[in-house]
Amino acid sequence: MPVGHDAHRWSTLPSQRTLVVAARTVTSTVRALETLPTILRDDSRVTVVFAYDPTSAFNAGVLDLLRDTGCRVMPWEQLGHIAPDLILSASENIDVPEGDCPVLVLPHGVGFQKLVPDSRSPQHRLSGAVRDSLLESGRAWLAVSHPAQEEQLLATHPKVAGRTLLVGDPCFDELVGSRPHREKYREALGVAEHQRLVMVSSTWGPTSLLASHPELLPRLLAQLPCDEYRVGAIVHPNVWSAHGAWQIRTLQAAALDAGLLLMPTVHAWRPALVAADVVIGDHGSVTLYGASAGTPVLLAAFGHDAVPGTAVHRLAAVAPRLDASKDLLQQVEDVAREHTSQRYAAVAKDAFADPGHALARLRAVVYRLLKLPEPGSPSPSSLALSIPDPPAWSVTSWRVTTGVAGDGAEPTVTVRRFPAAVSAHDAAVPGCPVSFSHLACTDDERDHRLAESASVLIRRHPAATSIEAMRWIGDTLTRLPGSLLAASAVRGGCCLVGFRDGRTVEVSATGPAMDPGLPAAVVYGCLRAGIALDDTLVTLRIGDMREEDVILRLRPARPTG
């Protein structure tokens, strides 16, 4: 242990000061991990040790996080036997041992906006507010992101007078500063250029979005066409800690099978929020971050535990509400179309003072409390957020609607696909004058009932040659006699769609190769509408995206290779 009695005998790295980070919950620990590496970069004068406080109801995951990050951890009890130069915490609810070192408390969200259960009594308390006993000791310092937060604290906790430090919000600065990298985040998450990413954010507790609308995620996936939309979820770390990853994934199993981007609890939610086109949220900080950064917002829940007069309450006064009982697709389209970049500018101004300078101010505060001169290196600035790993697996079955317009040589087929895993939440889909529906599955669909019921079967990976594709089509239709069509892309070229009567249609298009499920849906729609498939030009329209229309040529296949 690099602290404590006789520690100098075992240390390799020289240091003049010891900074102890109180690690009590995943949320508060992550805040320290996100800021300290930049603030203390290349400075051998400061040793950092993490003290694990196990007293929180949300302590699950803290030790795993610290170990995965490579942090040196000591038990909380040892803190009373050493003499640190500064204790830093993003959790206000810690029992600091007696001593004279300062205690810097960082916010773990945006300000003081929520009433939470008090672990020491049956009452509720203001989240983020330090106990009077620590304030009376003269050791506590509270970092705030806006002067209004000091005024709010003074009204309820007068002993905070003179103990606040206007720092700003490093997390908000990172979100805004990472906007130029938005396309990289979207690509990493598997969001196509023409798709909208709808990110659902839920805080914790009985008034949260997840508690108020537990079926919202599968309903969104069932009603937002998957070729036009991706759906993700940012769930507060306290939910993961209290209920466990297994429970959350079990409850959202259908949504995960339908392609839900369920973001990991640490770090990845920030680039996902930057990548979002629409945020559906509640009174949690993530919703406020998204709105303040300029993203359209729909409020699906807003709890009585949100504190009046705060920035999140001002957001609630201007943000449109989601009616979970009505057409979700229409509400998402409306909020995206009607949004303006300055809609929440006043809300952001009330939450974040002088954005862009939080890390520099925080470094100055940390070194002043450590009684060390700041390093001679330039003041730190926010780095672009890291590229996230894709948190979803592939969809393997769809409910497909094809609308056919025109009966000549060049019909238009409109295709909309919805994951079959959430078909229990189906809604009426606006279609064309001639509309058909069918079930399509890939060859790696694990639910044999779906595969045996599918009208269209799709090979996940392209065949090397058209002969290989035709062989797969014949074998698949023989193995699954309930199917009408089977489709396989051919590497570097077209898509072959085979019928049960032995005919095979070649579908080719200009431009990049597409998911074989789309040309298969076009062939299915033409077949049901009685349109000839002999050298026919078809316009493929994906939902309402008129600018994405593609011309396909359908003609009898000629085996090659």
Backbone torsions as a table, in degrees:
resi	resn	phi	psi	omega
1	MET	NA	126.1	-176.8
2	PRO	-79.3	15.7	176.0
3	VAL	-135.8	162.5	176.0
4	GLY	101.2	-175.9	-176.1
5	HIS	-59.5	129.4	174.0
6	ASP	68.0	14.2	-175.9
7	ALA	-62.2	-30.1	-176.1
8	HIS	-62.3	-23.8	-178.6
9	ARG	-70.4	-22.3	-174.3
10	TRP	-110.5	-4.3	-174.8
11	SER	-83.5	145.9	173.2
12	THR	-100.8	-41.0	-176.3
13	LEU	-89.2	128.5	178.8
14	PRO	-74.3	147.2	176.0
15	SER	-154.9	157.3	178.9
16	GLN	-111.4	-21.0	-177.0
17	ARG	-136.3	153.7	176.5
18	THR	-120.2	125.1	177.2
19	LEU	-111.9	123.7	178.7
20	VAL	-106.8	126.7	176.8
21	VAL	-99.0	123.4	176.2
22	ALA	-79.3	116.2	-178.1
23	ALA	-106.9	102.6	-173.8
24	ARG	-114.4	-40.4	176.4
25	THR	-132.0	163.5	177.3
26	VAL	-61.6	-43.3	-178.0
27	THR	-58.9	-48.6	-177.0
28	SER	-71.9	-35.2	179.7
29	THR	-67.7	-39.9	179.4
30	VAL	-61.1	-39.0	179.7
31	ARG	-58.0	-42.4	178.0
32	ALA	-67.2	-42.3	-178.8
33	LEU	-65.2	-28.7	-178.4
34	GLU	-79.2	-22.2	-174.6
35	THR	-108.3	-38.6	-172.5
36	LEU	-62.4	-40.1	-179.5
37	PRO	-57.6	-35.3	178.7
38	THR	-75.9	-40.2	-177.4
39	ILE	-68.0	-40.6	-174.4
40	LEU	-101.2	16.3	-174.9
41	ARG	-53.9	126.8	172.9
42	ASP	64.5	17.7	-177.8
43	ASP	-105.8	105.7	-178.6
44	SER	-79.0	-2.3	-178.6
45	ARG	-77.1	-15.7	-173.1
46	VAL	-118.9	125.1	171.9
47	THR	-98.8	132.6	-179.5
48	VAL	-114.1	126.8	176.5
49	VAL	-128.5	141.8	179.5
50	PHE	-101.8	127.6	177.6
51	ALA	-103.5	118.4	-176.6
52	TYR	-83.9	119.1	178.0
53	ASP	-102.8	108.5	-173.3
54	PRO	-86.7	10.7	-169.3
55	THR	-83.8	-8.6	-177.4
56	SER	-80.4	148.5	172.8
57	ALA	-67.2	-14.8	-178.8
58	PHE	-114.2	39.0	-177.2
59	ASN	-84.7	-11.5	-179.2
60	ALA	-61.5	131.5	178.2
61	GLY	98.6	-14.4	-176.9
62	VAL	-66.8	-49.4	-178.8
63	LEU	-64.4	-38.9	177.2
64	ASP	-61.1	-42.3	178.9
65	LEU	-61.5	-46.1	-178.1
66	LEU	-65.4	-41.5	179.7
67	ARG	-67.1	-42.0	179.9
68	ASP	-64.0	-29.9	-179.0
69	THR	-84.8	-13.0	179.6
70	GLY	83.9	26.6	-178.4
71	CYS	-82.5	148.4	173.3
72	ARG	-84.6	125.3	-172.0
73	VAL	-119.9	137.4	174.0
74	MET	-124.4	153.7	177.6
75	PRO	-67.6	150.6	-176.7
76	TRP	-59.1	-34.7	-177.1
77	GLU	-61.9	-28.1	-177.9
78	GLN	-72.1	-19.9	-177.8
79	LEU	-59.4	-30.2	179.9
80	GLY	-76.5	-6.3	-176.8
81	HIS	-112.5	8.1	177.4
82	ILE	-124.6	174.2	-179.0
83	ALA	-126.3	77.3	179.5
84	PRO	-68.6	159.7	178.0
85	ASP	-90.7	-20.4	177.9
86	LEU	-159.8	136.4	170.8
87	ILE	-109.0	127.4	179.8
88	LEU	-117.4	136.2	-179.3
89	SER	-147.5	143.2	169.1
90	ALA	-105.1	17.0	172.8
91	SER	-123.5	123.3	-178.4
92	GLU	-78.5	-14.2	-169.7
93	ASN	-98.4	55.3	-179.5
94	ILE	-116.6	150.1	175.4
95	ASP	-96.2	100.2	-177.5
96	VAL	-84.3	129.5	177.9
97	PRO	-61.4	158.9	177.7
98	GLU	-62.3	149.0	-178.7
99	GLY	162.0	-170.7	-178.6
100	ASP	-123.8	4.0	180.0
101	CYS	-74.9	147.1	179.8
102	PRO	-69.8	157.2	177.8
103	VAL	-124.8	116.6	179.4
104	LEU	-101.2	122.1	-178.3
105	VAL	-108.3	116.2	176.9
106	LEU	-92.7	148.6	174.0
107	PRO	-71.9	145.2	175.5
108	HIS	-104.8	10.1	172.7
109	GLY	-149.9	-150.8	178.0
110	VAL	-99.9	100.6	173.8
111	GLY	67.8	-148.6	-173.3
112	PHE	-124.1	79.9	-165.1
113	GLN	-117.1	2.9	-173.7
114	LYS	-141.2	140.7	171.8
115	LEU	-91.6	130.3	-176.0
116	VAL	-127.7	158.4	177.0
117	PRO	-60.9	139.5	177.3
118	ASP	-88.5	121.0	-177.3
119	SER	-68.3	-13.5	-177.9
120	ARG	-102.2	-0.2	-179.4
121	SER	-159.8	170.1	177.8
122	PRO	-80.0	3.2	-176.8
123	GLN	-88.6	179.5	173.8
124	HIS	-109.7	156.6	179.5
125	ARG	-137.0	168.4	179.0
126	LEU	-80.7	119.4	180.0
127	SER	-62.5	131.2	178.3
128	GLY	97.4	-15.0	-176.6
129	ALA	-83.9	124.6	-178.8
130	VAL	-74.2	145.8	179.8
131	ARG	-65.4	149.7	-176.5
132	ASP	-59.8	-34.6	-176.9
133	SER	-61.5	-37.5	178.2
134	LEU	-73.6	-35.2	176.4
135	LEU	-65.4	-40.9	-178.7
136	GLU	-64.7	-26.4	-179.8
137	SER	-72.1	-15.1	-178.5
138	GLY	76.8	11.4	-177.5
139	ARG	-97.9	-23.0	-170.9
140	ALA	-84.3	139.9	172.1
141	TRP	-131.6	130.9	-177.7
142	LEU	-110.2	120.0	175.3
143	ALA	-80.4	133.0	178.8
144	VAL	-127.2	159.0	-178.5
145	SER	-103.2	-5.8	-178.7
146	HIS	-156.6	142.6	178.9
147	PRO	-57.4	-28.9	179.8
148	ALA	-61.8	-26.1	179.6
149	GLN	-70.2	-35.1	175.0
150	GLU	-64.5	-42.4	178.8
151	GLU	-62.3	-40.8	178.6
152	GLN	-62.2	-44.6	-179.3
153	LEU	-65.4	-39.9	-179.3
154	LEU	-61.3	-33.3	-178.3
155	ALA	-68.6	-28.7	-176.4
156	THR	-112.1	-24.7	-178.6
157	HIS	-133.5	77.5	-174.4
158	PRO	-56.7	-25.1	-177.2
159	LYS	-72.8	-3.0	177.0
160	VAL	-78.6	-7.9	-177.2
161	ALA	-53.5	127.2	178.2
162	GLY	78.5	3.5	-176.0
163	ARG	-111.3	10.5	179.2
164	THR	-103.9	152.1	179.1
165	LEU	-130.6	121.0	179.3
166	LEU	-77.6	106.9	-175.8
167	VAL	-110.4	-39.3	-170.6
168	GLY	103.7	-167.0	-177.3
169	ASP	-129.8	103.5	-179.5
170	PRO	-58.9	-34.7	-178.8
171	CYS	-64.9	-44.6	178.8
172	PHE	-63.8	-40.9	178.1
173	ASP	-59.9	-39.9	178.5
174	GLU	-65.1	-42.1	-179.4
175	LEU	-61.7	-45.7	-179.4
176	VAL	-68.8	-42.9	-178.0
177	GLY	-69.2	-17.9	-178.6
178	SER	-93.1	0.0	-179.0
179	ARG	-56.2	-36.8	178.5
180	PRO	-61.8	-17.2	-179.3
181	HIS	-99.6	13.6	-173.8
182	ARG	-57.0	-42.5	-177.9
183	GLU	-64.5	-32.9	177.9
184	LYS	-66.5	-40.2	178.6
185	TYR	-65.3	-42.0	-179.9
186	ARG	-63.2	-43.4	178.9
187	GLU	-62.0	-42.3	180.0
188	ALA	-63.9	-32.6	-179.8
189	LEU	-83.3	-2.8	179.5
190	GLY	81.5	23.8	179.1
191	VAL	-94.6	119.3	-178.6
192	ALA	-72.5	161.9	-176.8
193	GLU	-59.0	-35.5	-176.1
194	HIS	-89.3	-2.0	-177.2
195	GLN	-93.1	152.4	169.9
196	ARG	-98.6	138.8	175.9
197	LEU	-102.3	116.9	176.6
198	VAL	-101.5	115.3	-178.3
199	MET	-105.1	122.6	179.9
200	VAL	-98.2	128.1	-178.3
201	SER	-120.6	131.1	178.6
202	SER	-128.7	130.5	168.7
203	THR	-78.3	-168.0	-178.9
204	TRP	-107.7	163.9	175.7
205	GLY	103.4	169.9	-172.8
206	PRO	-69.8	-14.7	178.7
207	THR	-101.2	4.9	-177.3
208	SER	-72.4	168.7	178.6
209	LEU	-61.2	-45.0	-176.6
210	LEU	-64.1	-35.9	177.6
211	ALA	-75.0	-36.7	-176.8
212	SER	-76.0	-35.4	-176.7
213	HIS	-135.9	71.7	-175.6
214	PRO	-63.7	-18.9	-179.4
215	GLU	-101.2	9.7	-176.1
216	LEU	-65.4	-39.8	-177.9
217	LEU	-62.3	-53.0	177.1
218	PRO	-63.7	-31.7	178.4
219	ARG	-67.8	-39.8	175.8
220	LEU	-61.5	-45.2	-179.4
221	LEU	-65.6	-29.0	178.9
222	ALA	-78.3	-23.4	-173.9
223	GLN	-110.0	-14.5	176.7
224	LEU	-100.0	114.5	-176.5
225	PRO	-55.4	132.1	-169.8
226	CYS	-75.9	-13.7	173.0
227	ASP	-81.7	-14.0	-179.1
228	GLU	-110.4	-19.1	-174.2
229	TYR	-138.2	148.9	162.8
230	ARG	-120.1	148.6	-178.7
231	VAL	-123.1	131.1	178.0
232	GLY	-126.8	168.9	179.9
233	ALA	-140.7	134.0	172.6
234	ILE	-114.9	109.9	-176.6
235	VAL	-108.1	131.4	-176.3
236	HIS	-53.8	138.0	179.3
237	PRO	-54.6	-29.2	179.0
238	ASN	-64.3	-29.3	177.1
239	VAL	-68.4	-44.9	177.9
240	TRP	-61.8	-42.1	-176.6
241	SER	-67.8	-42.5	-175.9
242	ALA	-74.7	-36.3	-172.2
243	HIS	-109.9	-21.8	178.1
244	GLY	90.6	147.2	-178.8
245	ALA	-62.4	-37.7	-179.4
246	TRP	-60.5	-44.3	-178.9
247	GLN	-64.7	-44.3	-178.8
248	ILE	-63.0	-45.6	-178.7
249	ARG	-67.9	-32.2	177.1
250	THR	-68.0	-43.9	-179.8
251	LEU	-67.5	-28.6	-179.0
252	GLN	-108.1	27.6	-176.0
253	ALA	-59.9	-44.3	-179.8
254	ALA	-63.9	-42.0	179.0
255	ALA	-64.2	-39.3	177.8
256	LEU	-65.7	-41.3	176.0
257	ASP	-63.7	-25.5	-180.0
258	ALA	-87.9	6.3	175.1
259	GLY	98.3	15.7	179.7
260	LEU	-59.0	132.9	174.1
261	LEU	-89.7	87.6	-179.7
262	LEU	-87.1	108.2	-171.5
263	MET	-74.7	138.9	175.1
264	PRO	-59.5	160.7	-172.5
265	THR	-71.4	-22.0	-172.4
266	VAL	-114.9	129.8	167.8
267	HIS	69.0	-49.2	-168.7
268	ALA	-64.7	-21.4	-178.7
269	TRP	-64.4	-27.1	-176.2
270	ARG	-69.7	-51.9	174.7
271	PRO	-63.3	-30.7	176.7
272	ALA	-64.4	-37.9	178.3
273	LEU	-68.0	-38.3	176.3
274	VAL	-63.1	-36.8	-176.7
275	ALA	-75.4	-16.4	-171.4
276	ALA	-69.6	144.6	172.0
277	ASP	-95.2	-27.7	177.8
278	VAL	-144.5	139.3	173.8
279	VAL	-113.1	126.4	171.4
280	ILE	-107.9	116.3	-170.9
281	GLY	-144.7	-163.1	-178.8
282	ASP	-136.7	-149.5	-175.7
283	HIS	-89.2	16.2	176.4
284	GLY	-77.8	165.5	-176.7
285	SER	-65.0	-32.3	-177.6
286	VAL	-61.0	-40.3	177.7
287	THR	-61.8	-42.4	179.4
288	LEU	-66.8	-40.5	175.4
289	TYR	-58.1	-47.6	-178.4
290	GLY	-61.5	-46.8	179.5
291	ALA	-62.6	-44.4	-177.4
292	SER	-66.1	-27.1	177.9
293	ALA	-83.7	-1.9	174.0
294	GLY	102.9	11.9	-177.8
295	THR	-91.0	139.3	175.5
296	PRO	-59.1	142.4	-175.0
297	VAL	-130.8	138.8	167.0
298	LEU	-120.4	127.8	177.7
299	LEU	-90.6	117.7	179.3
300	ALA	-96.9	-17.5	178.1
301	ALA	-155.1	151.2	177.0
302	PHE	-154.7	108.3	-169.4
303	GLY	-83.3	158.4	175.8
304	HIS	-69.2	-12.6	178.6
305	ASP	-83.1	-2.0	172.2
306	ALA	-74.1	136.2	-171.8
307	VAL	-83.8	122.6	178.1
308	PRO	-59.1	149.1	177.2
309	GLY	86.1	-4.8	-178.9
310	THR	-92.4	171.7	-177.5
311	ALA	-61.5	-36.4	-178.6
312	VAL	-68.9	-29.8	174.4
313	HIS	-69.8	-36.1	175.8
314	ARG	-67.4	-33.4	174.1
315	LEU	-62.8	-42.8	-179.0
316	ALA	-61.9	-27.1	-178.8
317	ALA	-73.9	-21.7	-175.2
318	VAL	-118.3	-16.7	-177.6
319	ALA	-82.9	140.0	176.5
320	PRO	-68.8	152.3	-179.6
321	ARG	-98.4	144.3	173.7
322	LEU	-87.2	129.3	172.6
323	ASP	-97.5	103.3	-173.9
324	ALA	-66.1	-13.9	-178.3
325	SER	-89.7	-6.9	-176.1
326	LYS	-110.6	-177.7	-175.8
327	ASP	-59.4	111.1	-177.3
328	LEU	-72.2	-38.9	-179.9
329	LEU	-60.5	-45.1	-178.8
330	GLN	-63.6	-40.1	180.0
331	GLN	-66.7	-38.8	177.6
332	VAL	-66.8	-44.5	179.1
333	GLU	-62.5	-40.6	-179.0
334	ASP	-64.5	-45.5	-176.4
335	VAL	-68.8	-33.2	177.9
336	ALA	-69.8	-39.0	-177.8
337	ARG	-73.2	-37.3	-173.2
338	GLU	-88.7	-7.2	-174.9
339	HIS	-71.4	144.6	171.0
340	THR	-122.6	150.4	-174.2
341	SER	-62.3	-24.7	-177.3
342	GLN	-99.4	10.1	-174.1
343	ARG	-58.7	-39.1	-177.1
344	TYR	-111.3	22.5	-179.0
345	ALA	-61.3	-40.7	-179.7
346	ALA	-67.7	-35.8	177.2
347	VAL	-63.8	-45.8	179.3
348	ALA	-62.3	-38.8	-179.9
349	LYS	-64.3	-31.5	178.7
350	ASP	-80.0	-13.8	-176.5
351	ALA	-105.3	-32.8	-172.0
352	PHE	-130.8	113.3	-179.7
353	ALA	-90.0	131.5	173.7
354	ASP	49.7	59.7	-176.9
355	PRO	-63.7	154.7	178.4
356	GLY	103.0	-6.1	-175.0
357	HIS	-125.2	12.0	-171.7
358	ALA	-64.1	-44.3	-177.4
359	LEU	-65.3	-40.1	178.6
360	ALA	-63.7	-42.2	179.3
361	ARG	-68.3	-38.9	-179.9
362	LEU	-66.9	-38.2	177.7
363	ARG	-62.7	-42.3	179.6
364	ALA	-60.9	-40.4	179.6
365	VAL	-65.8	-47.2	-177.7
366	VAL	-60.1	-45.5	-178.0
367	TYR	-71.6	-31.3	176.1
368	ARG	-65.8	-41.6	179.5
369	LEU	-71.5	-28.7	175.4
370	LEU	-79.1	-9.7	-178.1
371	LYS	60.0	46.3	175.8
372	LEU	-129.3	145.9	172.3
373	PRO	-68.3	146.6	177.2
374	GLU	-63.5	151.0	176.0
375	PRO	-59.0	156.7	179.9
376	GLY	-76.5	-7.1	179.2
377	SER	-68.6	158.1	179.8
378	PRO	-57.3	153.5	177.6
379	SER	-57.2	139.4	-176.7
380	PRO	-70.4	149.5	174.3
381	SER	-131.1	162.7	-175.7
382	SER	-66.6	133.5	174.5
383	LEU	-88.8	156.3	175.2
384	ALA	-64.2	142.1	-179.9
385	LEU	-65.1	149.6	-179.3
386	SER	-69.5	153.9	177.1
387	ILE	-70.3	127.7	-177.4
388	PRO	-80.3	156.6	171.3
389	ASP	-81.1	146.4	178.7
390	PRO	-66.9	123.0	-175.2
391	PRO	-98.2	20.5	-177.0
392	ALA	-131.9	156.3	172.8
393	TRP	-106.9	169.8	-171.2
394	SER	-72.3	145.4	172.3
395	VAL	-76.2	139.5	-175.6
396	THR	-117.6	-4.4	178.3
397	SER	-152.3	146.5	-176.0
398	TRP	-138.2	148.1	161.6
399	ARG	-92.5	119.8	-171.0
400	VAL	-113.4	130.6	173.7
401	THR	-112.3	127.8	177.1
402	THR	-120.4	125.5	175.1
403	GLY	-108.4	129.9	-175.9
404	VAL	-113.8	125.5	178.1
405	ALA	-123.1	138.3	-179.5
406	GLY	88.2	143.7	-178.4
407	ASP	-126.6	14.5	-179.2
408	GLY	-92.0	-151.3	-178.0
409	ALA	-77.4	-14.5	-177.0
410	GLU	-131.4	71.8	178.6
411	PRO	-73.0	164.4	173.0
412	THR	-112.9	127.9	178.6
413	VAL	-115.2	119.7	177.9
414	THR	-97.1	126.5	-176.3
415	VAL	-116.8	132.9	170.3
416	ARG	-134.0	131.5	-178.2
417	ARG	-120.2	141.5	179.9
418	PHE	-133.1	135.4	-178.4
419	PRO	-57.8	131.5	-178.8
420	ALA	-68.5	-22.6	-177.8
421	ALA	-62.8	-22.3	-179.2
422	VAL	-114.2	26.2	-176.4
423	SER	-64.0	-18.3	176.9
424	ALA	-64.5	-16.9	-178.9
425	HIS	-109.3	23.1	-179.2
426	ASP	-56.0	147.7	172.5
427	ALA	-128.2	162.4	177.9
428	ALA	-62.3	135.6	-178.7
429	VAL	-109.0	124.0	176.8
430	PRO	-61.9	128.9	-176.4
431	GLY	-127.0	-172.5	179.0
432	CYS	-91.6	175.5	-178.5
433	PRO	-54.4	-35.6	176.3
434	VAL	-113.7	114.4	-173.6
435	SER	-131.2	136.1	-179.7
436	PHE	-132.3	153.7	177.4
437	SER	-127.2	147.0	175.1
438	HIS	-153.6	165.1	175.9
439	LEU	-100.7	130.2	177.6
440	ALA	-122.5	140.0	180.0
441	CYS	-134.0	149.5	171.6
442	THR	-84.9	167.5	-177.5
443	ASP	-75.2	-4.6	175.6
444	ASP	-109.6	20.5	174.5
445	GLU	-64.4	125.6	-175.6
446	ARG	-82.2	-24.3	-179.3
447	ASP	-84.1	103.2	-175.2
448	HIS	-63.6	-24.1	178.4
449	ARG	-66.5	-39.8	177.3
450	LEU	-67.1	-45.5	-178.7
451	ALA	-60.3	-40.1	-178.7
452	GLU	-73.6	-18.4	-179.2
453	SER	-98.2	-9.5	-172.3
454	ALA	-71.3	138.0	173.1
455	SER	-79.7	-29.9	-177.2
456	VAL	-126.8	130.2	177.6
457	LEU	-113.9	138.5	-171.9
458	ILE	-126.9	131.8	175.3
459	ARG	-79.2	127.0	-175.4
460	ARG	-65.2	-44.2	-175.2
461	HIS	-110.0	142.0	-177.4
462	PRO	-60.8	147.1	173.1
463	ALA	-79.8	154.3	-179.1
464	ALA	-71.6	-35.2	-178.4
465	THR	-138.8	166.7	178.1
466	SER	-68.9	-31.5	176.9
467	ILE	-63.5	-43.7	177.5
468	GLU	-61.9	-40.9	179.7
469	ALA	-63.6	-43.1	-179.5
470	MET	-65.6	-37.4	178.1
471	ARG	-63.9	-41.7	178.8
472	TRP	-65.1	-40.4	179.6
473	ILE	-60.4	-47.7	-179.1
474	GLY	-63.3	-44.7	-179.9
475	ASP	-63.6	-40.0	-176.8
476	THR	-68.2	-43.9	-179.9
477	LEU	-68.1	-29.3	175.9
478	THR	-71.3	-41.3	-177.5
479	ARG	-70.1	-32.5	-177.8
480	LEU	-121.9	84.4	-172.6
481	PRO	-67.8	-11.3	178.7
482	GLY	-82.5	-5.2	-175.8
483	SER	-89.8	151.4	-179.4
484	LEU	-98.9	-40.8	-176.3
485	LEU	-132.8	156.1	170.3
486	ALA	-138.6	139.5	-173.8
487	ALA	-131.2	142.2	177.0
488	SER	-142.8	132.5	170.9
489	ALA	-73.9	153.9	174.9
490	VAL	-113.2	129.6	-172.6
491	ARG	-53.5	126.5	176.8
492	GLY	77.7	10.5	-176.9
493	GLY	-156.6	-123.6	-167.5
494	CYS	-89.2	-171.6	173.8
495	CYS	-123.8	135.1	177.0
496	LEU	-105.1	133.6	178.4
497	VAL	-122.3	119.4	-176.5
498	GLY	-106.7	146.7	179.9
499	PHE	-104.0	164.1	179.8
500	ARG	-68.1	-24.2	-179.5
501	ASP	-84.5	5.2	176.2
502	GLY	100.6	-14.1	178.4
503	ARG	-71.5	150.0	176.1
504	THR	-135.1	132.4	-179.8
505	VAL	-108.4	134.9	174.1
506	GLU	-96.1	127.0	179.3
507	VAL	-114.9	120.3	179.5
508	SER	-126.2	154.2	-179.0
509	ALA	-147.6	150.7	172.1
510	THR	-76.2	152.9	178.9
511	GLY	96.1	-170.2	-175.6
512	PRO	-67.7	157.0	177.4
513	ALA	-63.2	146.1	-178.2
514	MET	-119.3	163.5	174.4
515	ASP	-53.6	124.8	-177.4
516	PRO	-62.2	-14.8	177.0
517	GLY	-65.2	-28.1	-179.9
518	LEU	-72.7	-52.5	175.2
519	PRO	-61.5	-32.4	176.7
520	ALA	-63.4	-39.1	178.0
521	ALA	-66.2	-36.9	177.9
522	VAL	-63.7	-46.5	179.2
523	VAL	-61.2	-42.9	179.0
524	TYR	-59.8	-46.4	-179.5
525	GLY	-61.9	-43.1	179.1
526	CYS	-64.6	-40.4	179.6
527	LEU	-62.1	-45.2	-179.6
528	ARG	-67.8	-30.0	-178.8
529	ALA	-86.9	-2.5	178.6
530	GLY	76.0	25.8	-179.6
531	ILE	-89.7	135.1	-178.8
532	ALA	-63.0	145.8	-178.0
533	LEU	-114.0	29.6	-177.8
534	ASP	-108.5	98.6	-179.8
535	ASP	55.5	54.7	-177.2
536	THR	-107.5	136.9	174.2
537	LEU	-94.6	128.9	-178.1
538	VAL	-126.6	135.9	173.0
539	THR	-90.3	120.0	176.9
540	LEU	-92.7	123.4	177.3
541	ARG	-118.8	121.5	179.6
542	ILE	-91.6	101.4	-179.5
543	GLY	59.2	-132.8	-177.7
544	ASP	-97.0	9.8	-175.2
545	MET	-83.5	80.0	-175.5
546	ARG	-57.8	-35.5	-176.7
547	GLU	-71.6	-9.6	-177.7
548	GLU	-101.7	12.4	-180.0
549	ASP	-57.7	140.3	-179.2
550	VAL	-129.1	139.0	177.0
551	ILE	-93.7	124.2	178.1
552	LEU	-110.3	145.1	172.8
553	ARG	-110.5	124.2	179.0
554	LEU	-108.7	126.2	178.6
555	ARG	-154.5	158.5	179.7
556	PRO	-57.5	138.7	-176.7
557	ALA	-76.9	144.4	174.5
558	ARG	-120.4	111.9	-175.9
559	PRO	-58.1	135.2	174.9
560	THR	-135.7	160.6	177.3
561	GLY	79.0	NA	NA
